Amino acid sequence: MKKSTSLPGLVLVLFSAAAAAAAAPEAPYKPDASAPRSSVPQEHRWDLSPLFKNDASWETAFADAQATLAAIAVHHKGKLSSALALKACLDDYFALRQAVDRVASYANLMSVVDADAAEYQQMHQRALTLGSDFRSGTSFIRQELLRLDDETAKSLLIAPPLTGYRSYIWDLRRRRGHLLGEEAEKVMSLAGDNLWSETDLNEIPSDVELIFKAVTNDIQLPKIKDEAGKEVQLTLANYNKYRASKDMRVRRETVDAFFGALKKYDDILAGTLAAETKRDVFFARARGYPRSVDAYLDRQNIPASVAENLVASVHANLKPLHRYVELRKKLLGLKELRLADLYPPLVPSAKTEVPYPDGLKDMRGALAPLGADYVAALFGPEMLGRRMADVYPNSGKESGAFSHCIWGFPPVVLLNYMDELDDVSTAAHELGHAMHSRLNMKAQPYPDFGYSSLTAEIASTLNEMLLSKYLLKRYRADDKTRLYLLGDMVDKIRTTIYRQALFTEFELKLHAFAEAGTPITADLLDKTYSDLVRLYYGEGFTLGPDDGVEWSYIPHFYWKHYVFSYACALASSIAISEKIAAGDEQARARYLAMLVEPREAAPVEILQKAGVDLMKPDAVNAAAKLMDETITEMEKLAGGLQ
């Protein structure tokens, strides 16, 4: 062996350099929507191992679920005449449903982070087919339960073996009047009827929605020049970033380029949305509902009048929005305000870059009014203490953000965090969903786990409101940053109440066209959308030639009358958060109690107990008043900064 020699001084230098490198803080990751997924640090990619350790275990579970599904009707169909037999059937049903949910969740979550991974797209398709087969293959349970006469059902419900399923059976029988004959039910099931589905409808896309997603993913978006004049590829993931650019040229070119690309696909996207809408109407009419909105909201035990009251209440409160258009025009120094000008910060020089670790610190402080237990759980080992969040964008990753949870497994959230202040708000929103799921799961057994879209969006938007209040308090001595934050709060009201009310009205009109037999064309949709934008934003807003096509890329129009819940939820959250932030412990207790209510509880009644009545215009009126008062404060601050 050769004896080594070394120079003491050199050893010391090398050791010191290594120690310094080890001690130096690791540079924060810089988000890049075009980056390959492998470049995103592992700690910022979600861990799905609680669902399945690997793809092989998924395949095993998939095969097991198929085999169990094939046997369930053999074991139970036509044999549900006693409480014990019904309990055995429901035990098997919920065990199988959880297995199917688990398989579907893993496949979906793996597919949305990398659209180029063909194997996961195929797994997702297989899981969707399994879900459809599950709903069809177990529909006999629902039909037999619904065909029971009231006397028999009553005697079964009081039987001790069915104690754990009473609420589930009661909620199922609530819509008994919309059950069809056995052969008709079979046809409806084969057609993909979703009105009896116990899974969120935005998690079981129809074939038409899958076509919509495929088309939008394949749209060839152009390249644009960023603020430095560098050419960048426009994508669905970075569209919002460049649309909100402080540079007027960049944001307007971004919107014009994006809408110009969409316009080339206008007829195709109108065809897919028309097909989806007619599908909704078919299922509703087949079950005896006068309109699709009645059918899909009844599914959640919500009166359609809630959505209609929202639109009417917003129409009565458009003046604050018109006033804001004029203020934004003035603060940005613009002669005309276009769609792209609705998104940049009102104070361009205000610091808005917030790295993800700093955003988490802000959330910890902002959510403190919800109590130490809430915050500890959110940052604990079952939530942010594990890799529950897929934080940053990457090439092939689905745009936007969402939270996902199935009973018995920890929640996960998908983000596309770009180090902007808006991203902190989005993260707080999705983590509100995740905490809602966690708290509800801890409180309810599997059959009663879940909540309506309405209460779900309150759990998320309330977190956003608390974050806004926290940041405004922290920067109360900094007029420039405070003005920025006030603008951000007003924009929350604009985008979540006014814009979602506009979407709700568009969706109602869209389904009314289908119900009246009116041909749904791209020209009709463009005009309908443009007319609503003019109405909502007023004469001070300048509509671009292609702005009417904005409807065509919005996935929520495929979610079966969902968007109203965003607007109603924020209006409710404003009312509830005001009391919680002020230290009202009873208001906090009522709110936390709302989060753990069982799936079968009527959402409007739950909210009434929490202090909000959505059958009245009061919540929207209060939100509009807050917007108006905030604009007044912004005008004063802006005057002082000039």
C-alpha positions in Angstrom: 0.0 0.0 0.0 1.3 3.4 -0.9 1.8 5.7 2.0 0.0 8.9 1.6 1.4 12.3 2.4 -0.4 15.6 3.0 0.3 19.2 3.7 -1.2 20.3 7.0 -2.0 23.8 5.7 -3.8 22.4 2.7 -5.8 20.0 4.9 -6.9 22.9 7.1 -8.0 25.0 4.1 -10.0 22.2 2.6 -11.6 21.4 6.0 -12.5 25.0 6.5 -14.0 25.3 3.0 -16.0 22.1 3.5 -17.3 23.3 6.9 -18.3 26.7 5.5 -20.2 25.0 2.7 -22.0 22.8 5.1 -22.9 25.7 7.4 -24.1 27.9 4.5 -27.9 28.0 4.2 -29.2 26.1 1.2 -30.4 28.5 -1.5 -34.2 28.6 -1.7 -35.7 26.8 -4.7 -36.8 29.2 -7.4 -40.0 28.0 -9.0 -40.0 27.3 -12.8 -43.1 26.2 -14.5 -41.1 24.7 -17.4 -38.7 22.7 -15.1 -38.8 18.9 -15.2 -40.4 17.3 -12.2 -37.1 15.7 -11.1 -35.6 19.2 -10.5 -38.1 20.0 -7.8 -36.7 19.1 -4.4 -38.2 15.9 -3.0 -39.4 17.6 0.2 -41.6 19.7 -1.9 -43.2 16.8 -3.8 -46.0 15.0 -2.1 -45.6 11.6 -0.6 -48.4 9.2 -1.7 -46.9 6.2 0.1 -49.8 6.1 2.7 -52.0 5.2 -0.3 -49.6 2.8 -2.0 -45.9 2.1 -1.6 -45.5 1.6 -5.3 -47.3 0.9 -8.6 -47.1 -2.9 -8.0 -49.1 -2.6 -4.8 -51.6 -0.4 -6.7 -52.0 -3.1 -9.3 -52.7 -5.7 -6.6 -55.3 -3.5 -5.0 -56.9 -2.8 -8.3 -57.3 -6.5 -9.1 -58.7 -7.1 -5.6 -61.3 -4.4 -6.0 -62.4 -5.8 -9.3 -62.8 -9.3 -7.8 -64.7 -7.9 -4.8 -67.0 -5.9 -7.0 -67.8 -8.9 -9.1 -68.9 -10.8 -6.0 -70.9 -8.2 -4.1 -74.1 -8.5 -6.1 -73.9 -12.3 -5.9 -73.7 -12.2 -2.1 -76.3 -9.5 -1.4 -78.6 -8.6 -4.3 -82.2 -9.4 -3.5 -81.3 -10.4 0.1 -81.7 -7.1 2.0 -84.9 -8.0 3.9 -83.5 -8.0 7.4 -81.4 -5.6 9.4 -78.6 -8.1 9.8 -78.5 -8.8 6.1 -78.6 -5.1 5.3 -75.8 -4.4 7.7 -73.6 -7.1 6.2 -74.2 -5.6 2.8 -73.4 -2.1 3.8 -70.3 -3.2 5.6 -69.1 -4.8 2.4 -70.2 -1.8 0.3 -68.3 0.8 2.3 -65.2 -1.4 2.5 -65.2 -1.8 -1.3 -66.0 1.9 -1.8 -63.0 2.8 0.3 -60.8 0.4 -1.7 -62.0 2.0 -5.0 -61.5 5.5 -3.7 -58.0 4.6 -2.7 -57.2 3.1 -6.1 -58.7 6.1 -7.9 -57.0 8.7 -5.6 -53.5 7.3 -6.2 -53.9 7.1 -10.0 -55.4 10.6 -10.2 -52.8 12.2 -8.0 -49.9 10.5 -9.9 -51.4 11.6 -13.2 -51.9 15.3 -12.4 -48.3 16.1 -11.6 -46.9 14.7 -14.9 -49.2 14.7 -17.9 -46.4 13.2 -20.0 -46.2 10.0 -17.9 -48.3 7.8 -20.1 -48.5 5.0 -17.5 -50.2 7.2 -15.0 -52.6 8.6 -17.5 -53.6 4.9 -18.3 -53.9 4.1 -14.6 -56.2 7.0 -14.2 -58.4 5.9 -17.0 -58.6 2.4 -15.6 -59.4 3.8 -12.2 -62.2 5.9 -13.7 -63.6 2.8 -15.4 -63.4 0.9 -12.1 -65.3 3.8 -10.4 -68.0 3.7 -13.0 -68.3 -0.1 -12.7 -68.5 0.3 -8.9 -71.4 2.8 -9.1 -73.2 0.6 -11.6 -72.4 -2.7 -9.8 -73.6 -1.5 -6.4 -76.6 0.5 -7.6 -78.9 -2.4 -6.5 -78.3 -1.4 -2.9 -79.6 2.0 -3.4 -82.5 0.8 -5.4 -83.5 -1.9 -2.9 -83.3 0.6 0.0 -85.4 3.2 -1.9 -88.0 0.7 -2.9 -88.8 -0.2 0.7 -92.1 1.2 1.9 -92.0 3.7 4.7 -93.2 1.3 7.3 -90.5 -1.3 6.5 -87.8 1.3 6.3 -88.8 2.8 9.6 -88.6 -0.6 11.4 -85.2 -1.2 9.8 -83.8 2.1 10.9 -84.6 1.6 14.5 -83.0 -1.9 14.5 -79.7 -1.9 16.6 -77.5 -3.5 13.9 -78.1 -0.4 11.6 -77.2 2.2 14.2 -74.1 3.2 12.3 -76.0 3.6 9.0 -79.1 5.4 10.0 -78.0 8.8 8.8 -76.8 7.4 5.6 -80.0 5.5 4.8 -82.2 8.5 5.8 -80.2 10.8 3.5 -80.5 8.3 0.7 -84.3 8.0 1.1 -84.7 11.8 1.1 -84.7 11.8 -2.7 -86.8 8.6 -3.0 -89.3 10.4 -5.3 -86.7 10.6 -8.0 -86.1 6.8 -8.3 -86.9 5.3 -11.6 -88.0 1.8 -12.5 -85.4 -1.1 -12.4 -84.8 -1.1 -16.2 -84.6 2.7 -16.4 -82.1 2.7 -13.5 -80.0 0.2 -15.3 -80.0 2.4 -18.4 -79.2 5.6 -16.4 -76.3 3.8 -14.7 -74.9 2.7 -18.1 -75.2 6.2 -19.3 -73.0 7.5 -16.5 -75.7 9.0 -14.2 -73.9 10.9 -11.5 -76.8 12.3 -9.4 -76.6 9.4 -7.0 -72.8 9.4 -6.8 -71.4 9.7 -3.3 -68.0 11.0 -4.6 -67.4 14.6 -5.4 -68.4 15.1 -9.0 -65.3 17.1 -9.8 -63.3 13.9 -9.0 -65.2 11.7 -11.5 -65.0 13.6 -14.8 -67.2 12.5 -17.6 -65.9 11.5 -21.0 -66.8 14.9 -22.3 -64.8 16.6 -19.6 -61.8 14.4 -20.4 -62.0 15.6 -24.0 -62.1 19.2 -22.7 -59.0 18.5 -20.6 -57.2 16.9 -23.6 -58.0 19.8 -25.9 -56.9 22.4 -23.4 -53.7 20.5 -22.7 -52.9 20.3 -26.4 -53.6 23.9 -27.3 -50.4 25.4 -28.7 -49.8 28.5 -26.7 -47.4 31.1 -28.1 -44.2 32.4 -26.7 -44.3 35.9 -25.1 -41.6 38.3 -24.0 -41.2 38.8 -20.2 -40.4 42.0 -18.4 -36.7 41.8 -19.4 -37.6 41.2 -23.1 -36.7 37.5 -22.8 -38.8 35.1 -24.8 -40.7 32.6 -22.6 -43.1 29.8 -23.4 -46.7 30.7 -22.2 -48.3 27.8 -20.4 -51.4 27.2 -18.4 -49.3 27.1 -15.2 -47.6 30.5 -15.8 -50.5 32.3 -17.4 -51.7 33.8 -14.1 -48.1 35.0 -13.3 -47.7 36.9 -16.6 -51.3 38.1 -16.6 -50.6 39.8 -13.3 -47.3 41.4 -14.5 -46.6 44.9 -13.3 -45.5 45.7 -16.8 -48.6 46.6 -18.8 -47.1 45.4 -22.1 -46.4 41.9 -20.7 -49.8 41.4 -19.1 -51.8 42.7 -22.0 -49.7 40.7 -24.5 -50.2 37.6 -22.3 -54.0 37.9 -22.2 -54.2 38.7 -25.9 -51.9 35.8 -26.9 -53.8 33.4 -24.6 -57.3 34.4 -25.7 -56.1 34.4 -29.4 -55.0 30.8 -29.0 -58.3 29.9 -27.3 -60.2 31.5 -30.1 -58.8 29.1 -32.6 -60.4 26.3 -30.6 -63.6 28.2 -29.9 -66.0 25.8 -31.8 -64.4 22.7 -30.3 -64.6 24.0 -26.8 -68.2 25.2 -27.3 -69.1 21.7 -28.5 -67.6 20.0 -25.4 -69.3 22.4 -23.0 -72.6 22.1 -24.9 -72.4 18.3 -24.7 -71.6 18.4 -21.0 -74.5 20.8 -20.3 -77.0 18.7 -22.3 -75.8 15.6 -20.3 -76.6 17.4 -17.1 -80.0 18.4 -18.3 -80.7 14.8 -19.5 -79.9 13.3 -16.1 -82.0 15.9 -14.3 -85.1 15.6 -16.5 -84.9 11.8 -16.5 -85.2 11.9 -12.7 -88.1 14.3 -12.8 -86.4 17.6 -11.9 -87.5 20.7 -13.8 -84.0 22.1 -14.2 -80.5 20.7 -13.8 -79.7 23.3 -11.1 -82.6 21.8 -9.0 -81.2 18.3 -9.4 -77.5 18.9 -8.7 -78.1 21.2 -5.7 -80.8 18.8 -4.3 -78.0 16.2 -4.4 -76.4 18.2 -1.6 -79.7 19.2 0.0 -79.3 22.8 -1.0 -82.2 24.8 -2.5 -81.6 26.2 -5.9 -82.8 29.5 -4.6 -79.5 29.9 -2.8 -77.7 30.3 -6.2 -80.5 32.5 -7.5 -80.4 34.7 -4.4 -76.7 35.1 -4.9 -77.1 36.4 -8.4 -79.9 38.7 -7.5 -78.0 40.0 -4.4 -74.9 40.7 -6.5 -76.9 42.6 -9.1 -78.2 44.8 -6.3 -74.6 45.5 -5.2 -72.6 46.3 -8.4 -71.8 49.9 -7.5 -68.8 48.9 -5.3 -67.4 46.9 -8.2 -67.9 49.8 -10.6 -66.2 52.1 -8.1 -63.3 49.8 -7.9 -62.8 49.8 -11.6 -62.4 53.6 -11.5 -60.0 53.4 -8.5 -57.8 50.7 -10.2 -57.7 52.8 -13.4 -56.6 55.8 -11.4 -53.9 54.0 -9.3 -52.4 52.3 -12.3 -52.4 55.5 -14.3 -54.5 54.0 -17.1 -56.9 55.7 -19.5 -58.8 52.5 -19.9 -59.0 49.3 -17.8 -58.9 46.0 -19.7 -59.2 42.5 -18.4 -55.4 42.1 -18.0 -55.3 45.2 -15.8 -57.5 43.6 -13.2 -54.7 41.4 -11.9 -51.5 43.3 -11.3 -50.9 44.7 -7.8 -52.2 48.2 -7.2 -48.9 49.3 -5.8 -46.3 48.1 -8.2 -43.4 49.0 -5.9 -44.7 47.0 -3.0 -42.8 43.9 -2.1 -44.8 40.9 -3.0 -42.3 38.0 -3.3 -42.9 35.5 -0.5 -40.9 32.3 -0.6 -42.8 29.2 0.6 -41.2 28.9 4.1 -42.1 32.5 4.8 -45.6 31.9 3.6 -46.0 29.1 6.1 -44.8 31.4 8.9 -47.5 34.0 7.9 -50.1 31.3 7.9 -49.1 30.1 11.3 -49.7 33.6 12.7 -52.8 34.3 10.7 -54.6 31.2 11.8 -53.9 31.6 15.5 -57.4 32.9 16.2 -58.7 29.5 15.3 -57.0 28.1 18.4 -53.8 26.3 19.4 -55.3 22.9 18.6 -56.1 23.9 15.0 -52.6 25.3 14.4 -50.9 22.4 16.0 -52.8 19.9 13.9 -52.1 21.8 10.7 -48.4 21.9 11.3 -48.3 18.5 13.0 -47.0 15.2 11.8 -50.2 14.2 9.9 -50.3 17.4 7.9 -47.5 19.9 7.1 -45.1 17.8 9.2 -45.1 15.3 6.4 -44.9 15.7 2.7 -48.5 16.5 2.2 -48.0 19.3 -0.3 -46.9 19.2 -3.9 -45.7 22.8 -3.8 -44.1 24.0 -7.0 -45.0 23.8 -10.7 -43.2 21.6 -13.1 -43.5 20.7 -16.8 -46.6 18.6 -17.3 -48.2 19.4 -14.0 -51.9 20.4 -13.8 -52.4 24.1 -13.3 -54.2 25.6 -10.3 -54.5 24.1 -6.9 -56.7 21.6 -5.0 -57.0 19.6 -1.8 -57.7 15.9 -1.8 -58.6 13.5 1.0 -60.3 10.1 1.4 -61.4 8.8 4.7 -58.7 6.9 6.6 -55.7 8.6 4.9 -53.9 11.9 5.4 -55.0 14.8 3.1 -52.8 16.1 0.4 -52.7 19.5 -1.5 -51.6 20.4 -4.9 -50.1 23.9 -5.4 -48.3 25.8 -8.1 -46.4 28.1 -5.8 -44.6 30.9 -7.6 -43.3 32.9 -4.6 -46.0 35.5 -4.9 -48.3 36.8 -2.2 -51.3 35.4 -4.0 -49.7 32.0 -3.6 -49.7 32.3 0.2 -53.4 33.0 0.0 -54.0 30.0 -2.3 -52.0 27.8 0.0 -54.0 29.0 3.0 -57.2 28.3 1.0 -56.2 24.7 0.1 -54.9 23.9 3.6 -58.3 25.1 5.0 -59.9 22.4 2.8 -57.3 19.9 4.1 -58.0 20.7 7.7 -61.7 20.5 7.2 -61.2 17.0 5.8 -59.0 16.0 8.7 -61.3 17.4 11.4 -64.4 15.9 9.8 -62.6 12.5 9.4 -61.6 12.5 13.0 -65.2 13.2 14.1 -67.2 11.1 11.7 -67.2 7.4 10.8 -66.7 6.6 7.1 -70.5 6.5 6.1 -71.0 10.0 7.6 -67.7 11.6 6.5 -67.9 14.5 4.1 -69.5 17.9 3.5 -71.2 20.0 0.8 -69.3 22.2 -1.6 -70.8 25.2 0.3 -69.3 24.4 3.7 -66.1 23.1 2.0 -65.5 26.6 0.5 -66.2 28.3 3.8 -63.4 26.3 5.4 -61.0 27.5 2.8 -62.0 31.1 2.3 -62.2 31.8 6.0 -58.5 31.0 6.1 -57.9 33.6 3.4 -59.8 36.3 5.2 -57.8 35.6 8.5 -54.6 35.8 6.5 -55.6 39.2 5.0 -56.5 40.6 8.4 -53.2 39.3 9.9 -51.1 40.9 7.2 -53.0 44.2 7.3 -52.4 44.4 11.1 -48.7 43.5 10.6 -48.2 46.3 8.1 -50.4 48.9 9.7 -47.5 51.5 9.8 -46.5 50.9 6.1 -49.0 52.7 4.0 -47.6 51.4 0.7 -47.8 47.8 1.7 -51.1 48.3 3.4 -52.6 49.8 0.3 -51.3 46.7 -1.6 -53.0 44.4 0.9 -56.3 46.3 0.9 -56.3 46.0 -2.9 -55.6 42.3 -2.4 -58.6 42.0 -0.1 -60.9 43.8 -2.5 -59.7 41.6 -5.2 -60.6 38.5 -3.2 -64.2 39.9 -3.0 -64.1 40.8 -6.7 -62.8 37.4 -7.9 -64.6 35.2 -5.4 -67.9 36.9 -5.0 -68.5 39.0 -8.1 -66.6 36.9 -10.6 -68.0 33.6 -9.3 -71.5 35.1 -9.3 -70.9 36.0 -12.9 -69.8 32.4 -13.5 -72.9 31.2 -11.7 -75.2 33.4 -13.9 -73.4 32.2 -17.0 -73.8 28.6 -15.9 -77.5 29.2 -15.2 -78.0 30.8 -18.6 -76.0 28.0 -20.3 -78.2 25.3 -18.8 -81.4 27.3 -19.6 -80.3 27.4 -23.3 -80.0 23.6 -23.2 -83.4 23.2 -21.4 -85.1 25.5 -23.9 -83.6 23.6 -26.9 -81.5 26.7 -28.0 -78.5 25.6 -30.1 -75.3 26.3 -28.0 -72.7 27.7 -30.3 -69.4 29.5 -29.8 -70.9 32.8 -30.9 -73.8 32.4 -28.4 -71.4 31.6 -25.5 -69.0 34.4 -26.4 -71.8 37.0 -26.5 -73.5 35.7 -23.3 -70.2 35.9 -21.4 -69.3 39.3 -22.9 -72.7 40.8 -22.0 -72.3 39.6 -18.4 -68.8 41.1 -18.1 -70.2 44.4 -19.4 -73.0 44.3 -16.8 -70.8 43.4 -13.9 -67.9 45.7 -14.5 -69.8 48.7 -15.9 -69.2 51.4 -18.5 -65.7 52.2 -17.1 -64.4 48.8 -18.2 -63.0 48.2 -21.7 -63.8 44.8 -23.2 -61.3 43.4 -25.6 -62.3 41.7 -28.9 -61.6 38.2 -27.7 -62.5 38.6 -24.0 -65.8 36.8 -24.5 -63.8 33.5 -25.1 -62.6 33.4 -21.4 -65.3 30.9 -20.6 -63.7 28.3 -22.8 -60.8 27.3 -20.5 -62.6 27.4 -17.2 -62.9 23.8 -15.9 -65.5 24.7 -13.2 -68.2 24.8 -15.8 -67.9 21.0 -16.0 -68.4 20.7 -12.2 -72.2 20.7 -12.2 -73.4 23.9 -10.5 -70.4 24.2 -8.2 -69.2 27.8 -8.6 -72.0 29.4 -6.7 -70.5 27.9 -3.5 -67.3 29.9 -3.9 -69.2 33.2 -3.8 -71.7 32.2 -1.0 -68.8 30.8 1.0 -66.7 33.9 0.9 -69.7 36.1 1.9 -70.3 33.7 4.8 -66.6 33.6 5.7 -66.4 37.4 5.9 -69.2 37.4 8.4 -67.8 34.6 10.5 -64.1 35.7 10.3 -64.9 39.2 11.6 -66.2 37.7 14.8 -63.4 35.1 15.2 -60.6 37.7 14.5 -62.2 39.9 17.2 -61.8 37.1 19.7 -65.4 35.9 19.9 -64.9 32.4 21.3 -68.5 31.4 20.8 -68.2 32.3 17.1 -65.0 30.2 16.8 -66.7 27.3 18.6 -69.7 27.5 16.3 -67.4 27.5 13.3 -65.3 24.6 14.4 -68.5 22.7 15.2 -69.7 23.4 11.6 -66.5 21.7 10.3 -67.3 18.4 12.0 -71.0 18.1 11.1 -71.8 14.9 9.3 -72.2 14.7 5.5 -76.0 14.3 5.7 -76.6 17.6 7.6 -78.3 20.2 5.5 -75.8 22.9 4.6 -78.1 25.9 4.9 -79.2 24.8 8.4 -75.5 24.2 9.4 -74.7 27.8 8.3 -77.7 29.2 10.1 -76.4 27.7 13.3 -73.0 29.3 12.5 -74.7 32.6 12.2 -75.2 33.1 8.4 -78.5 32.8 6.5 -78.0 32.3 2.7 -81.7 32.5 2.0 -81.4 36.2 2.6 -79.2 38.9 0.9 -77.6 39.9 4.2 -74.2 38.1 3.7 -73.7 39.5 0.2 -74.8 43.0 1.3 -72.2 42.8 4.1 -69.4 41.8 1.8 -70.3 44.6 -0.6 -70.3 47.0 2.3 -66.8 45.8 3.3 -65.6 46.3 -0.3 -67.0 49.8 -0.4 -65.5 50.7 3.0 -62.1 49.2 1.9 -62.2 51.2 -1.3 -62.7 54.4 0.7 -59.7 53.6 2.9 -57.7 52.8 -0.2 -58.6 56.2 -1.7 -57.4 58.0 1.4 -54.1 56.0 1.5 -53.5 56.6 -2.2 -54.0 60.3 -1.7 -51.4 60.4 1.1 -48.8 58.6 -1.1 -49.1 60.9 -4.0 
